[in-house]
Amino acid sequence: MEQAFRQPEQIVIIGGGLVGSLLATLLAQSGYKVTVYEWRPDPREKGHQRGRSINLALSDRGWRALAAAGIAEAVKEIAIPMYGRMIHPLGAPPVFQPYDNTGKAIYSVTRGILNSALCKEAFKYGVEFMFGYRSVEVNLQTCQVTLQHLKSNTLTTVQADILIGADGAFSTVRQAMMRLDRFNYCQHYIDYGYKELTIPPDAKGQFQMEKNCLHIWPRGNYMLIALPNIDGSFTGTLFLPFEGEVSFEQLTSQEKVLHFFRCNFPDVVMLMPLLVEEFFNNPTSSLITVRCQPWTYRGKVALVGDAAHAIVPFYGQGMNAGFEDCRILTELLNHHQGNWNTALRAYERARIANANAIADLALMNFIEMRDYVADPKFLLRKKIEAHLHALFPNEWIPLYTMVTFSHMPYSQAMHIGKIQDEIMQRVMQTENIEHCWQNLNFEAIKNELMQKI
Ligand SMILES: Cc1cc2nc3c(=O)[nH]c(=O)nc-3n(C[C@H](O)[C@H](O)[C@H](O)COP(=O)(O)OP(=O)(O)OC[C@H]3O[C@@H](n4cnc5c(N)ncnc54)[C@H](O)[C@@H]3O)c2cc1C
C-alpha cells in the first residue's frame, strides 16, 4: 500500500548514522523541522550492528563539528585519548611514537555509543527519527522518497522540501543522482579486506595493553591495529589482501589461523581467547573509495558524509570529514540566511576538492601504516620533521598534524605535504644523515618550503 503526505518546510535526511544524526541536530538547532529515515533499528535500543568498524578515531575536525552542536563535552566522556602509535615490531619490544610533540591526542569512540549519543541529542531538538525505514526509490524532480517499512513491508512515499542523502557509501540518493546528465562518479575497491577481532579486558576488567594509544602491528604487506573501548576491551582490525600468498583466502582452517597469528602477532594472540571463533564468524569486509560530482541538485538535494565521499580508513578521517561537511553546510546556511540554493552551491564548492584530497591521502597512509612506521629511515625523517615543527611551529607543520590537528582544507594540506615530501626526500639523501641531522640548516629548509607554497 502506498500513501503520500506533504510536510511543509520539511527536511528529510536519509540515513541516521553518525553524519545524518549530527546534521539533523545542527539543522534542528537552526530551527528546521527535520525527519530522519534510518534503515536500522534505534541504536539506543540495539547498540552497534556488526559489519562496520566498531570504534573510530575522532580528531580535531570532528570535535569542532561536535562543539558547534554543543555536544563535544558529552562525547569526551565516552572517548579515550590516544596520544600516539604503539608500534609492535616482530621480535622486538613495542615502541611508542607520539602523534605530536605537544601532547595532542586523537580519541577512540565506540560507534554504537557515539551514534546513540548523537540521536539522543537530535531528539532534544525535536528531530523525528523513523527507524526501520529503508529508502528504496528517490525522485529528485519531485523531492519524494519511497520508503519500505521493514517490519510491515509496506511502502510509504514522503515529500521533502529539502532532501539530504546521509545514507553511506551505497547511498540511494546518490544512486538517483547517478541517473542525471553530467553526474561524475567513480568507485574503487582496494585488494584488501578487514576483519574485526576482540581483545577483551582481563579478569579484573582492565585493559590488557597500554590504553592511551593506537596499537599497530605493521607487517609490510598487511597489518593489525587495535583501538581501546571504554569497557576495557580493544577492537583489533586485521587488514589483509583478499587473495594471494598471505591472504584471507588462505586462512581456511583453525590451524592456519592460529599459525598465522602465532607467527605474525605472537604478543597479541594470547590476548584474544575468541580469535578462531571470531575469525570465522565475523565478516571479511571490503574497503571502497567513492568520488562523485556534483553533490547537490537544484538547491533541494545534497549528499553528506560517506554518501558523498567514502574513503579508506587509514587516515582515520571518514567520519571526521563527514562531521566537517555538517559544520560547513550549516555555517553556510546561516551565512546565506537560509537560502538553500546558494548555500548548497557554496557547500559543494567548498567540499568536493577537499574530499578528493583526503581520499588520496587515506590511500597513501595505508602504505605508511603497514610498511614504513617500523622503518628506521622513516622514523628519522619523522624526527627531523618534528624538530622542524618545534623550531617553526607555524611554518613547518607535518602533514599528519595538518590533517588531524588542524582545520586547514585537506587539499591545502595535501599540497603543502607534497612540497614537504620533495624537500625531505632530498634532505634524507644527505650523507651520513643518521649522525649529522642535527647540523642541518633548518632555517634554509623552512625557507624553501615558504617560497614554494
Ligand atoms: C574499518 C573502518 C574504520 C574506520 N575508522 C575511522 C576512523 O578511525 N575515523 C574516522 O573518522 N572514520 C573512520 N571510518 C569511516 C567512518 O566509518 C565513516 O566515514 C562514517 O561511518 C560515515 O558516516 P555516515 O553517517 O556518512 O555513513 P554510515 O556510517 O555508513 O551511515 C549511513 C547510515 O545510513 C543508513 N542507510 C543506508 N542505506 C539506507 C537506506 N537505503 N535507507 C535508510 N537508511 C539507510 C545506514 O543504516 C547507516 O546508519 C572507518 C571506516 C571503516 C570501514
The ligand as a Gaussian input file, in Angstrom:
#p B3LYP/6-31G(d) Opt

LIG

0 1
 C       37.201000      -0.253000       9.202000
 C       36.836000       1.199000       9.237000
 C       37.451000       2.025000      10.157000
 C       37.124000       3.378000      10.189000
 N       37.794000       4.180000      11.073000
 C       37.535000       5.508000      11.085000
 C       38.207000       6.359000      11.994000
 O       39.032000       5.915000      12.793000
 N       37.919000       7.684000      11.977000
 C       37.037000       8.223000      11.080000
 O       36.827000       9.439000      11.099000
 N       36.372000       7.426000      10.215000
 C       36.596000       6.097000      10.186000
 N       35.923000       5.287000       9.321000
 C       34.970000       5.882000       8.374000
 C       33.608000       6.044000       9.024000
 O       33.133000       4.802000       9.459000
 C       32.637000       6.636000       8.022000
 O       33.213000       7.717000       7.347000
 C       31.391000       7.104000       8.729000
 O       30.727000       6.000000       9.317000
 C       30.460000       7.795000       7.739000
 O       29.266000       8.114000       8.375000
 P       27.943000       8.272000       7.516000
 O       26.886000       8.585000       8.508000
 O       28.197000       9.186000       6.383000
 O       27.703000       6.847000       6.862000
 P       27.361000       5.489000       7.598000
 O       28.103000       5.359000       8.852000
 O       27.524000       4.426000       6.565000
 O       25.822000       5.646000       7.958000
 C       24.848000       5.596000       6.957000
 C       23.532000       5.288000       7.625000
 O       22.536000       5.241000       6.616000
 C       21.745000       4.082000       6.785000
 N       21.259000       3.688000       5.464000
 C       21.976000       3.181000       4.449000
 N       21.182000       2.959000       3.388000
 C       19.951000       3.323000       3.753000
 C       18.701000       3.337000       3.076000
 N       18.575000       2.912000       1.836000
 N       17.608000       3.801000       3.743000
 C       17.726000       4.260000       5.028000
 N       18.884000       4.256000       5.717000
 C       19.992000       3.808000       5.076000
 C       22.670000       3.051000       7.406000
 O       21.951000       2.061000       8.123000
 C       23.526000       3.920000       8.311000
 O       23.009000       4.049000       9.595000
 C       36.192000       3.913000       9.283000
 C       35.557000       3.078000       8.361000
 C       35.873000       1.728000       8.345000
 C       35.188000       0.855000       7.333000

